[in-house]
């Protein structure tokens, strides 16, 4: 038993440091924030940089659900969405946090999970190998979806805390991200609207 447990612990430590270590340089980055009982995803815009946040600035009533600092220009093109869109065969680094209690990002189809802790960002990275459309064909299930669940009991509505992950081609992702409004333009409709664009599509 001691030898078996030592081997299991060794493999566990190896893969733990692998998924929580530095992501490849070409990895896309997405910020994942949990709260009772939903997930929110933030994408950097064409500058490829996330703007700064401050928890005291969180105000859904003022269209600022994550507490972005609007005087930081890097925030002006960040987009917030309710679906997690990823590119097939491209590494993605998830930057994970919580606005209230401890949640847990559970990605059963990718065999990944990571706690979402208030005030303490956690990270993990992986590479999706099949698009959602390919998985529908492989499983024969027309209703197949990649699901993001909360794997930590977080309150009475815990069972409803599910998110949809869409894995698609680079072209499909580019069309989708360009169609998203920046949260700055949502919070400041008097300003000219700015749409988010991935940094690697700008020539």
C-alpha positions as CSV (number, residue, x, y, z in Angstrom):
1,X,0.0,0.0,0.0
2,X,2.8,2.4,0.8
3,X,4.4,1.9,-2.6
4,X,1.1,2.3,-4.4
5,X,0.2,5.5,-2.5
6,X,3.7,6.9,-3.1
7,X,3.3,6.4,-6.8
8,X,-0.2,8.0,-6.8
9,X,1.1,11.0,-4.8
10,X,4.1,11.3,-7.2
11,X,1.9,11.4,-10.3
12,X,-0.5,13.8,-8.6
13,X,2.2,16.3,-7.7
14,X,3.7,16.1,-11.2
15,X,0.4,16.9,-12.9
16,X,-0.6,19.4,-10.3
17,X,2.5,21.5,-11.0
18,X,2.0,21.0,-14.7
19,X,-1.6,22.3,-14.9
20,X,-0.9,25.2,-12.4
21,X,2.5,26.1,-13.8
22,X,3.2,28.5,-16.6
23,X,1.0,28.2,-19.6
24,X,2.5,28.2,-23.2
25,X,3.3,31.6,-24.5
26,X,0.6,31.3,-27.2
27,X,-2.2,30.5,-24.7
28,X,-5.3,32.5,-24.6
29,X,-6.4,33.8,-21.2
30,X,-9.9,33.9,-19.7
31,X,-10.9,35.2,-16.3
32,X,-13.5,33.0,-14.6
33,X,-15.4,34.5,-11.7
34,X,-17.9,32.6,-9.6
35,X,-20.7,34.0,-7.4
36,X,-24.0,32.6,-6.0
37,X,-25.1,31.1,-8.3
38,X,-23.5,31.9,-11.7
39,X,-20.3,32.1,-13.6
40,X,-18.9,35.2,-15.4
41,X,-16.1,35.2,-18.0
42,X,-13.9,38.1,-18.9
43,X,-11.9,38.3,-22.1
44,X,-9.1,40.9,-22.7
45,X,-9.7,42.9,-25.8
46,X,-7.4,43.8,-28.7
47,X,-4.6,44.9,-26.3
48,X,-4.5,41.4,-24.9
49,X,-4.3,42.8,-21.3
50,X,-6.9,42.6,-18.5
51,X,-7.7,45.9,-16.9
52,X,-7.5,46.3,-13.1
53,X,-10.3,45.5,-10.7
54,X,-11.2,46.4,-7.1
55,X,-13.8,44.5,-5.2
56,X,-15.4,47.6,-3.7
57,X,-16.2,48.8,-7.2
58,X,-18.5,45.7,-7.9
59,X,-21.9,47.1,-8.8
60,X,-24.2,45.2,-11.1
61,X,-26.6,48.1,-10.9
62,X,-24.0,50.3,-12.6
63,X,-23.1,47.5,-15.2
64,X,-19.8,46.8,-13.3
65,X,-20.3,43.2,-12.1
66,X,-16.6,42.5,-11.6
67,X,-15.5,45.8,-10.1
68,X,-13.4,47.0,-13.1
69,X,-11.6,50.4,-12.7
70,X,-12.8,52.5,-15.6
71,X,-9.9,54.9,-15.4
72,X,-7.6,52.0,-16.4
73,X,-7.6,52.1,-20.3
74,X,-6.9,48.4,-20.4
75,X,-10.5,47.9,-19.2
76,X,-12.0,49.7,-22.1
77,X,-12.0,46.7,-24.4
78,X,-12.5,43.9,-21.9
79,X,-15.7,41.9,-22.6
80,X,-17.7,40.0,-20.0
81,X,-19.8,37.0,-21.2
82,X,-22.0,34.2,-19.7
83,X,-20.5,31.5,-21.9
84,X,-16.9,30.2,-22.0
85,X,-15.7,30.1,-25.6
86,X,-12.5,28.3,-26.3
87,X,-10.5,27.5,-29.4
88,X,-9.8,23.9,-30.3
89,X,-6.1,22.8,-30.1
90,X,-5.1,26.1,-28.5
91,X,-4.0,26.3,-24.9
92,X,-6.1,28.3,-22.5
93,X,-5.2,29.7,-19.1
94,X,-8.1,30.2,-16.7
95,X,-7.6,32.8,-14.0
96,X,-10.2,31.9,-11.4
97,X,-11.7,33.9,-8.6
98,X,-14.9,34.3,-6.5
99,X,-17.0,37.3,-5.4
100,X,-18.5,35.7,-2.3
101,X,-17.9,32.1,-1.0
102,X,-15.6,29.3,-2.1
103,X,-16.7,27.8,-5.4
104,X,-15.0,25.2,-7.6
105,X,-14.5,25.3,-11.4
106,X,-15.4,21.7,-12.4
107,X,-14.7,20.7,-16.0
108,X,-15.5,17.0,-16.0
109,X,-15.1,16.5,-19.8
110,X,-11.6,17.9,-19.5
111,X,-10.8,16.1,-16.2
112,X,-9.9,19.4,-14.6
113,X,-11.1,21.2,-11.5
114,X,-9.8,24.1,-9.4
115,X,-11.1,26.1,-6.4
116,X,-12.4,29.6,-6.9
117,X,-11.4,31.4,-3.7
118,X,-12.5,35.0,-2.7
119,X,-9.4,37.3,-2.8
120,X,-7.0,34.6,-3.9
121,X,-6.8,34.0,-7.7
122,X,-6.0,30.5,-8.8
123,X,-5.0,29.3,-12.2
124,X,-4.9,26.3,-14.4
125,X,-4.4,25.6,-18.1
126,X,-5.3,23.0,-20.7
127,X,-5.8,22.4,-24.4
128,X,-9.2,21.4,-25.8
129,X,-8.8,18.6,-28.3
130,X,-12.3,18.4,-29.9
131,X,-14.8,21.1,-30.8
132,X,-18.3,20.9,-29.4
133,X,-19.6,19.9,-32.9
134,X,-17.0,17.1,-33.1
135,X,-18.1,15.8,-29.7
136,X,-21.7,15.8,-30.8
137,X,-20.7,13.5,-33.7
138,X,-18.4,11.3,-31.5
139,X,-21.0,10.8,-28.8
140,X,-24.0,10.6,-31.1
141,X,-25.7,13.0,-28.6
142,X,-27.3,16.0,-30.4
143,X,-27.7,17.7,-27.0
144,X,-24.0,17.3,-25.9
145,X,-22.4,20.3,-24.2
146,X,-19.2,20.8,-22.4
147,X,-20.3,21.8,-18.9
148,X,-18.7,24.0,-16.3
149,X,-20.1,23.0,-12.9
150,X,-19.5,24.2,-9.3
151,X,-17.9,21.2,-7.5
152,X,-18.0,22.9,-4.1
153,X,-21.2,23.1,-2.0
154,X,-21.8,26.9,-2.0
155,X,-25.4,27.4,-0.9
156,X,-29.0,26.5,-1.5
157,X,-28.7,27.2,-5.3
158,X,-25.5,25.2,-5.7
159,X,-27.2,22.7,-8.0
160,X,-28.1,25.4,-10.5
161,X,-24.6,26.8,-10.9
162,X,-23.7,25.5,-14.3
163,X,-22.0,27.1,-17.2
164,X,-21.7,26.2,-20.9
165,X,-18.3,25.8,-22.5
166,X,-18.2,26.1,-26.3
167,X,-15.1,24.8,-28.1
168,X,-14.9,26.0,-31.7
169,X,-12.5,26.8,-34.5
170,X,-10.3,29.9,-34.5
171,X,-12.5,31.5,-37.2
172,X,-15.7,30.8,-35.3
173,X,-14.2,32.2,-32.1
174,X,-13.0,35.4,-33.9
175,X,-16.5,36.0,-35.3
176,X,-18.0,35.5,-31.8
177,X,-15.5,37.7,-29.8
178,X,-15.8,40.6,-32.3
179,X,-19.6,40.5,-31.8
180,X,-19.2,41.1,-28.0
181,X,-19.5,44.5,-26.5
182,X,-16.9,45.7,-24.1
183,X,-18.2,46.1,-20.6
184,X,-16.9,49.7,-20.6
185,X,-19.3,50.6,-23.5
186,X,-22.1,48.8,-21.6
187,X,-21.5,50.9,-18.5
188,X,-20.9,54.1,-20.6
189,X,-23.5,54.0,-23.4
190,X,-22.8,57.6,-24.1
191,X,-19.3,56.7,-25.3
192,X,-18.7,55.2,-28.7
193,X,-19.2,51.5,-28.5
194,X,-16.1,49.3,-28.6
195,X,-16.1,45.7,-29.5
196,X,-13.6,43.3,-28.1
197,X,-11.1,41.6,-30.4
198,X,-8.5,38.9,-29.6
199,X,-5.0,40.3,-29.7
200,X,-3.7,37.7,-32.2
201,X,-6.2,38.7,-34.9
202,X,-4.9,42.3,-35.1
203,X,-2.5,42.8,-37.9
